[in-house]
Amino acid sequence: MTAAEISMGEVTPEMIDRVFRSSALMREKWNRYDYRESTITAGIDACHSTFHKSKMEHPDFIRFNFQTGEPYIVTALLAKHVREHLNYILVRDNGKQGLLKYVYDGGCYRLYSNDMLMGVIKRYIADYDEELVKMSKVTEALQHITTDLNYVAQDALDADDSLINFRNGLLHITENDIDLIPHTPNVYSTIQIPCKWNGRSEPTPVFDAYMHSLTNGDKAIERLLLEFIGVCISNVKGWRLKKSLFLVGDGDTGKSQLKSLVERLLGKGNFIGIDLKEIDARFGTGAIYGTRLAGSSDMSFMTVDELKTFKKITGRDSLYAEFKGQQAFEFTYSGLLWFCMNLVLE
């Protein structure tokens, strides 16, 4: 006997009668002995002496064998169930590009691998009956979903420059107003600041003293750094600036600490520590895909002829990228580059 089954020996006609009398289907004719007994008997016979606890209430992808009463999964209906109950988007700009899967989770669309999405599909089955889980069914359902040809263009991701995604809502910024609106899956936001917006201005004496020391009291440089930080946590496309930030100076002056602070504001998964040399490597452009900030806190020496990819990133050119073991794709990087390095005097 499975977890989803109870022997009919444990379910008496009296129990069925009592349960039915408390349901919305109860009618006066149920009080007729002949009608009640014949209906209960017919129901027991239809179950072939097995009562399924969720036979009356079960997911729409579950069907029952007419002869044995055993439940089974209809894969096409399982895929349909996923479409109706899971907020996700498939991203592909052209037929040559690899397919990227995003699932809406906690107010933000997050990039999912095949295994992660299969895990979600598997859970739909397991929530009904773990013994019905078959990975072949899960894989087949995923194939149904990923071949729907219902794609979202990459340019549609994080497309609204006036929005900043916080944990407690979307901050809508206009020239005249700032308003926090509820999260919605209709906004294709893939980057969420891992803190809440409270709308209050708080004093920051420690940070102010740090910035004064870092910039040697130069207000113009301080304003530039604050503006760049503002762009980092916003939705503004990095290629609009056509610039990147390089902090050059003596060692142990706090340059990398400012970059580290911004990375903490952005949250894990939204930044990557990577050198320019690594970005030019085979999987380098794939590594920065989907991040808001990329760069190194201790940039190594490099020659000018290695700036090819750097120019593409800042110039809004298309980048060729690939993940290990997956189909290659093209994209335009919308984040920013930030590098720190020590001044070397010869």
Secondary structure, 3 states (H helix, E strand, C coil): CCCCEEEHHHCCHHHHHHHHHCCCCCCHHHHCHHHHHHHHHHHHHHCCCEEECCCCCCCCCEEECCCCCCEEECHHHHHHHHHHHCCEEEECCCCCCCCEEEEECCCCEEEECHHHHHHHHHHHHHCCCHHHCCHHHHHHHHHHHHCCCCEECHHHCCCCCCEEEECCEEEEECCCCEEEECCCCCCCCCCCECCCCCCCCCCCHHHHHHHHHHCCCCHHHHHHHHHHHHHHCCCCCHHHCCCCEEEEECCCCCHHHHHHHHHHHHCCCCEEECCHHHHCCCCHHHHHCCCCEEECCCCCCCCHHHCHHHHHHHCCCCEEECCCCCCCEEECCCCEEEEEEECCCC
